[in-house]
Amino acid sequence: MINAHCERISLAVHLKNEYLCQKNTVMPIVYLGLGSNLGDKDKNLNNAVRTLSQELGKVLKLSTFYTSDPWGYQSKNEYLNAVVLVETFFSPDEVLVKTQMIERKLGRMTKSCAQYEDRLIDIDILLYDNLIIDRPELKIPHPFISKRNFVLIPLTEIAPELIDPVTHELFRTFIK
């Protein structure tokens, strides 16, 4: 009986120490762009934020929701967009897999390949810390980040002094 009690105390101390070590560790941050132009767009974005907080990491900041016209294709459906800042322990590749899984969970069945199309939810990795990744399956920063006001405006709302790791310019200078 005493041994079991001592083991529980030892485990509790170990878990507490592990938590304290993790608490003092700087975790990577990721900026994600959210968009929806089908269904209840407000609900779609809120569901995405909630699911990201449950499955990806701690949501540190969330921008205002902004409306925008479709970019890169024609549609009668306006978009609702936002940017969210998440603290995560997942790697960039894991974040990609997780965000795609969350898109599917929230009702997105296909990923746009050759041409953009209307969607219930779109989650794009905009930035991951100050990393620059250029692979066919993952590009960070997002290749169109500096060309899309529907990303730049909410991004600079939550991070007005954020600097592009490629050009070393403030993102707010790209707003047109």
Residue frames as qw, qx, qy, qz and C-alpha x, y, z in Angstrom:
[[0.000, 0.886, 0.464, 0.000, 0.00, 0.00, 0.00],
 [0.295, -0.810, 0.112, 0.494, 2.80, 2.42, 0.92],
 [0.445, -0.133, 0.599, 0.652, 4.67, 1.55, -2.29],
 [0.242, 0.621, 0.641, 0.381, 1.65, 2.38, -4.46],
 [0.141, -0.943, -0.242, 0.178, 1.21, 5.68, -2.61],
 [0.408, -0.618, 0.329, 0.587, 4.91, 6.55, -3.07],
 [0.424, 0.168, 0.665, 0.592, 4.69, 5.66, -6.79],
 [0.126, 0.825, 0.518, 0.185, 1.69, 8.00, -7.23],
 [0.260, -0.902, 0.004, 0.346, 3.55, 10.81, -5.46],
 [0.481, -0.338, 0.516, 0.623, 6.64, 10.17, -7.57],
 [0.344, 0.456, 0.665, 0.482, 4.54, 10.22, -10.76],
 [0.023, -0.932, -0.360, 0.021, 2.78, 13.42, -9.67],
 [0.353, -0.763, 0.214, 0.497, 6.13, 15.13, -8.98],
 [0.467, -0.044, 0.635, 0.613, 7.49, 13.92, -12.34],
 [0.241, 0.672, 0.614, 0.337, 4.42, 15.21, -14.21],
 [0.152, -0.950, -0.174, 0.210, 4.55, 18.55, -12.40],
 [0.418, -0.573, 0.391, 0.586, 8.27, 18.95, -13.22],
 [0.416, 0.229, 0.686, 0.552, 7.62, 17.98, -16.84],
 [0.106, 0.858, 0.487, 0.123, 4.80, 20.57, -17.02],
 [0.265, -0.886, 0.043, 0.377, 7.03, 23.26, -15.51],
 [0.460, -0.278, 0.550, 0.640, 9.79, 22.46, -18.01],
 [0.308, 0.492, 0.671, 0.461, 7.32, 22.66, -20.89],
 [0.054, -0.920, -0.370, 0.117, 5.84, 25.85, -19.49],
 [0.285, -0.792, 0.226, 0.491, 9.24, 27.55, -19.63],
 [0.506, 0.024, 0.648, 0.570, 9.95, 26.29, -23.15],
 [0.290, 0.487, -0.131, -0.814, 9.31, 28.71, -25.99],
 [0.609, 0.331, 0.721, 0.011, 6.82, 27.07, -28.30],
 [0.202, 0.084, 0.550, 0.806, 6.66, 27.75, -32.04],
 [0.346, 0.543, 0.377, -0.666, 3.94, 30.09, -33.26],
 [0.263, 0.214, 0.758, 0.557, 2.01, 29.76, -36.46],
 [0.332, 0.378, 0.087, -0.860, -0.17, 32.30, -38.24],
 [0.285, 0.277, 0.890, 0.222, -3.07, 30.71, -40.09],
 [0.291, 0.104, -0.213, -0.927, -5.37, 32.31, -42.64],
 [0.299, 0.328, 0.869, -0.219, -9.01, 31.24, -42.45],
 [0.285, 0.177, -0.309, -0.890, -11.61, 31.66, -45.16],
 [0.293, 0.347, 0.885, -0.105, -15.16, 30.55, -45.93],
 [0.253, 0.177, -0.233, -0.922, -17.61, 31.49, -48.68],
 [0.496, -0.199, -0.726, -0.432, -20.28, 28.78, -48.36],
 [0.537, -0.470, -0.693, 0.104, -22.96, 28.13, -45.77],
 [0.401, -0.906, -0.130, -0.031, -22.94, 29.95, -42.44],
 [0.587, 0.573, -0.299, 0.487, -19.52, 31.58, -42.91],
 [0.258, -0.696, 0.385, -0.549, -19.35, 33.08, -39.41],
 [0.890, -0.307, 0.248, -0.230, -20.13, 29.69, -37.88],
 [0.913, 0.323, -0.129, 0.214, -17.60, 27.99, -40.19],
 [0.331, 0.651, -0.408, 0.548, -14.79, 30.31, -39.04],
 [0.499, -0.580, 0.395, -0.509, -15.76, 29.99, -35.37],
 [0.986, -0.090, 0.104, -0.097, -15.83, 26.19, -35.68],
 [0.749, 0.477, -0.271, 0.370, -12.38, 26.30, -37.29],
 [0.004, -0.682, 0.450, -0.577, -10.97, 28.42, -34.47],
 [0.753, -0.420, 0.318, -0.393, -12.48, 26.14, -31.83],
 [0.993, 0.109, 0.006, 0.048, -11.19, 23.00, -33.55],
 [0.528, 0.616, -0.368, 0.454, -7.72, 24.52, -34.02],
 [0.272, -0.646, 0.466, -0.541, -7.60, 25.27, -30.29],
 [0.890, -0.239, 0.274, -0.274, -8.57, 21.68, -29.50],
 [0.963, 0.167, 0.168, 0.130, -6.30, 19.91, -31.98],
 [0.632, 0.604, -0.115, 0.472, -3.39, 22.19, -32.88],
 [0.485, -0.018, -0.397, 0.779, -2.52, 24.37, -29.91],
 [0.139, -0.653, -0.462, 0.584, -3.33, 27.43, -27.87],
 [0.270, 0.741, 0.363, 0.497, -5.02, 30.23, -29.82],
 [0.418, -0.296, -0.241, 0.824, -3.19, 33.39, -28.78],
 [0.156, 0.426, 0.006, -0.891, -4.89, 35.93, -31.04],
 [0.363, 0.489, 0.762, 0.219, -7.80, 36.07, -33.45],
 [0.051, -0.014, 0.218, 0.975, -8.46, 38.92, -35.88],
 [0.507, 0.388, 0.262, -0.724, -11.76, 40.50, -36.69],
 [0.567, 0.320, 0.730, 0.210, -13.70, 38.69, -39.43],
 [0.102, 0.521, -0.254, -0.808, -13.42, 40.52, -42.78],
 [0.735, 0.508, 0.431, -0.124, -15.44, 40.14, -45.96],
 [0.100, -0.538, 0.551, 0.630, -13.71, 39.96, -49.32],
 [0.760, 0.468, -0.162, -0.421, -14.37, 39.10, -52.93],
 [0.958, 0.003, 0.237, 0.164, -13.08, 35.77, -54.25],
 [0.074, -0.799, 0.495, 0.333, -9.43, 35.92, -55.29],
 [0.154, -0.357, 0.856, 0.340, -8.18, 34.15, -58.40],
 [0.025, 0.279, 0.908, 0.312, -11.59, 33.03, -59.66],
 [0.350, -0.240, -0.181, -0.887, -15.17, 34.20, -60.22],
 [0.245, -0.362, -0.886, 0.155, -17.94, 33.45, -57.73],
 [0.277, -0.669, -0.282, -0.629, -21.10, 35.15, -56.53],
 [0.736, -0.590, -0.322, 0.086, -20.21, 34.17, -52.95],
 [0.012, 0.846, -0.354, 0.399, -18.26, 36.65, -50.81],
 [0.685, 0.032, -0.622, 0.377, -15.64, 35.34, -48.43],
 [0.511, -0.831, 0.087, -0.202, -15.36, 35.81, -44.71],
 [0.716, 0.360, -0.425, 0.421, -11.69, 35.82, -43.69],
 [0.531, -0.826, 0.153, -0.112, -9.65, 35.96, -40.50],
 [0.538, 0.472, -0.616, 0.328, -6.15, 35.30, -39.22],
 [0.799, -0.586, -0.016, -0.136, -5.42, 33.33, -36.09],
 [0.208, 0.650, -0.669, 0.292, -2.15, 33.04, -34.15],
 [0.938, -0.283, -0.116, -0.163, -1.59, 29.63, -32.58],
 [0.161, -0.655, 0.724, -0.144, 1.13, 28.38, -30.26],
 [0.963, 0.090, -0.112, -0.228, 1.86, 24.76, -31.11],
 [0.515, -0.547, 0.646, 0.138, 4.33, 21.99, -30.41],
 [0.833, 0.355, 0.418, 0.075, 3.70, 20.47, -33.85],
 [0.420, -0.240, 0.472, 0.737, 6.26, 20.75, -36.67],
 [0.313, 0.404, -0.228, -0.829, 5.37, 22.63, -39.88],
 [0.319, 0.059, -0.850, -0.416, 4.64, 19.33, -41.67],
 [0.110, -0.339, -0.889, 0.288, 2.43, 18.18, -38.81],
 [0.195, 0.463, 0.269, -0.822, 0.60, 21.53, -38.84],
 [0.344, 0.243, -0.549, -0.722, -0.09, 21.01, -42.57],
 [0.294, -0.142, -0.936, -0.128, -1.50, 17.53, -41.93],
 [0.046, -0.406, -0.713, 0.569, -3.54, 18.76, -38.95],
 [0.255, 0.404, 0.043, -0.877, -5.03, 21.75, -40.79],
 [0.386, 0.120, -0.694, -0.596, -6.00, 19.58, -43.76],
 [0.240, -0.245, -0.930, 0.133, -7.57, 17.07, -41.38],
 [0.070, 0.435, 0.495, -0.749, -9.51, 19.88, -39.67],
 [0.324, 0.268, -0.332, -0.844, -10.73, 21.17, -43.05],
 [0.393, -0.067, -0.854, -0.335, -12.09, 17.70, -43.84],
 [0.165, -0.318, -0.820, 0.447, -13.61, 17.36, -40.37],
 [0.149, 0.467, 0.291, -0.821, -15.43, 20.67, -40.89],
 [0.620, 0.572, 0.455, -0.284, -16.84, 19.61, -44.26],
 [0.304, 0.739, -0.424, -0.427, -14.29, 20.41, -46.93],
 [0.938, 0.103, 0.327, -0.047, -14.12, 17.44, -49.26],
 [0.790, 0.405, 0.130, 0.440, -11.60, 18.51, -51.89],
 [0.374, -0.639, 0.121, 0.661, -8.53, 20.72, -51.96],
 [0.495, 0.842, 0.002, -0.214, -8.28, 23.16, -54.87],
 [0.758, -0.152, 0.403, 0.490, -5.57, 22.05, -57.26],
 [0.437, 0.291, 0.435, 0.731, -5.64, 23.59, -60.72],
 [0.095, -0.512, -0.230, -0.822, -8.27, 26.25, -60.01],
 [0.097, -0.007, 0.611, -0.785, -9.76, 27.85, -56.91],
 [0.367, -0.415, -0.702, -0.447, -13.35, 27.04, -55.98],
 [0.503, -0.581, 0.067, -0.636, -15.95, 27.91, -53.35],
 [0.538, 0.039, -0.790, 0.290, -15.41, 26.22, -50.00],
 [0.600, -0.702, -0.367, -0.110, -16.89, 25.79, -46.55],
 [0.525, -0.812, 0.188, 0.174, -13.52, 26.31, -44.92],
 [0.718, 0.537, -0.231, 0.379, -9.97, 27.00, -45.99],
 [0.592, -0.775, 0.145, 0.169, -7.05, 27.01, -43.58],
 [0.678, 0.620, -0.201, 0.340, -3.71, 28.24, -44.94],
 [0.699, -0.470, -0.065, 0.536, -0.39, 28.25, -43.13],
 [0.241, 0.961, -0.005, 0.139, 0.81, 31.82, -43.53],
 [0.182, 0.719, -0.563, 0.366, 3.89, 31.79, -41.29],
 [0.896, -0.360, -0.243, 0.096, 5.58, 29.38, -38.91],
 [0.572, -0.601, 0.059, 0.555, 7.96, 31.26, -36.63],
 [0.158, 0.811, -0.291, -0.483, 10.47, 32.84, -39.02],
 [0.618, -0.080, 0.730, 0.282, 10.98, 29.69, -41.06],
 [0.475, 0.557, -0.334, -0.594, 11.30, 29.71, -44.81],
 [0.572, -0.003, 0.818, 0.057, 10.25, 26.42, -46.40],
 [0.495, 0.531, -0.283, -0.627, 10.02, 25.93, -50.14],
 [0.246, -0.060, 0.957, 0.142, 8.92, 22.42, -51.04],
 [0.247, -0.190, -0.667, -0.676, 6.18, 21.38, -53.49],
 [0.435, -0.505, -0.741, -0.085, 3.88, 20.25, -50.67],
 [0.421, -0.783, -0.339, 0.309, 4.66, 23.08, -48.22],
 [0.392, 0.486, 0.022, 0.781, 5.62, 26.69, -48.79],
 [0.414, -0.833, -0.303, 0.210, 6.16, 29.00, -45.81],
 [0.312, 0.342, 0.360, -0.810, 5.61, 31.92, -45.87],
 [0.581, 0.543, 0.599, -0.097, 2.49, 31.37, -47.93],
 [0.488, 0.109, 0.441, 0.745, 3.47, 32.29, -51.52],
 [0.046, 0.631, 0.440, 0.636, 0.64, 34.85, -51.95],
 [0.400, -0.608, -0.507, 0.462, 0.72, 36.39, -48.47],
 [0.222, -0.393, 0.007, 0.892, 1.99, 39.78, -49.66],
 [0.064, -0.101, -0.569, -0.813, -0.55, 40.00, -52.52],
 [0.345, -0.512, -0.744, -0.256, -3.78, 39.35, -50.61],
 [0.167, -0.427, 0.225, -0.860, -5.32, 42.19, -48.62],
 [0.788, -0.378, -0.203, -0.442, -7.83, 39.71, -47.16],
 [0.852, -0.163, -0.351, 0.352, -4.80, 38.13, -45.44],
 [0.418, 0.292, -0.238, 0.826, -2.68, 41.23, -44.84],
 [0.303, -0.575, -0.003, -0.760, -5.37, 43.31, -43.13],
 [0.821, -0.513, -0.115, -0.223, -6.31, 40.74, -40.46],
 [0.836, 0.027, -0.268, 0.478, -2.65, 39.69, -40.10],
 [0.301, 0.356, -0.218, 0.858, -1.49, 43.22, -39.39],
 [0.522, -0.632, -0.120, -0.560, -4.46, 43.77, -37.08],
 [0.876, -0.477, -0.066, -0.015, -3.13, 41.10, -34.69],
 [0.763, -0.288, 0.152, 0.559, 0.57, 41.64, -35.44],
 [0.286, 0.952, 0.082, -0.076, 1.18, 45.22, -36.67],
 [0.114, -0.837, 0.509, 0.165, 4.96, 44.97, -36.34],
 [0.869, -0.007, 0.484, 0.100, 5.32, 41.55, -37.98],
 [0.092, 0.707, -0.525, -0.466, 8.16, 41.32, -40.51],
 [0.906, 0.374, -0.103, -0.170, 8.22, 39.15, -43.62],
 [0.730, -0.469, 0.427, 0.253, 11.08, 36.65, -43.14],
 [0.735, 0.361, 0.380, 0.429, 11.84, 36.77, -46.88],
 [0.323, 0.752, 0.145, 0.555, 11.87, 40.50, -47.67],
 [0.454, -0.236, -0.437, 0.740, 12.49, 41.73, -44.10],
 [0.138, -0.290, -0.130, -0.938, 9.77, 44.35, -44.62],
 [0.332, 0.135, 0.625, -0.694, 6.78, 44.99, -42.38],
 [0.205, 0.369, 0.881, 0.212, 3.75, 43.12, -43.68],
 [0.146, 0.774, 0.448, -0.423, 1.64, 46.26, -43.31],
 [0.011, -0.580, 0.356, 0.733, 3.69, 47.91, -46.10],
 [0.117, 0.044, 0.876, 0.465, 2.22, 45.40, -48.58],
 [0.235, 0.603, 0.694, -0.316, -1.38, 46.50, -48.00],
 [0.143, 0.162, 0.474, 0.854, -2.86, 48.13, -51.12]]
